[in-house]
């Protein structure tokens, strides 16, 4: 998609959040929450607000030359 839309000034990126606290995480087993807690570089639970800064950046003019990327926001659970 990024290649198909780039010449039109349209960027295509993805945000890949980790296990984020909230209504959608209520039914996730405690063991899974513990796995994330023990294996993140930042051990506190991820909150929806932790995604806001990146998303605001990606929709702004400053990211106009960033496209075709996936951004993992998971407190360091995965690192590349």
N, C-alpha and C positions, 0 to 999 in steps of 0.2 A: 504494500500500500504506500509506503513512504516513497518508493521509486516512482510510482504511478502519479502521485500528487505533488511531488516536490517542485516541479516547474510551475505549479499554480500557487506557490507560496503556502501550501498546506503541509504541516508537519504531522507525523504520526508517531506517537510514543505510547508506552504502556507503563503503568505503575503497578508493581506487584507487591502488595502489602503482606506482611507476615500475619500471624495470628493476632487479630486486633480485638480488644475488649469492646463489648457492646452486645446488642440484641442478637446479632448473628452468631456470636460465640457462646451463647448460653448452653447449647446442647453439646458442645465439644467436651469430650471426657477430660476430667481433671488431669489424667496422666499426660494427655497431649499438651495441656497448658504447662505442666511441669517440665516436659521435654523442651519446650520453647524457652522457658525461664532459665533452665540450666545450660542451654547451648547458645544463648544470645550473648553478644559482647556487652550489651546494655540489659541488665537483668530485669528491670522494671517492666510491667505489662505495657504493651503498645496500645496507645489510645488513638481514636480517630483523628485527633488534632495533630498527631505526628505526621500525617500525610499532607496536611494543608500547605505547608511551605513549598514542598516540591510541586504540588499541583498548581499553586499560584504562579510559581516560576514558569512551569511548562505552558501555561496559557498566556503568559505575558510576552512582550516583544523581545525581552532579553534572551529568550530561548529560540529565537527564530531560525537558527542554523543548526538546531539539534533535532534530528529525526531518525526514525528507525531503531530507537533504543528502548530497552526495558530497564526500569529502575526498581531494584529491590529495596523496599523500605521495611526492614525487619529487625532493626536493632543489632545487626551483625550476626544474625542466625546463619546467613550465607554471606560469604565474602569472595569477591573475585579479584 
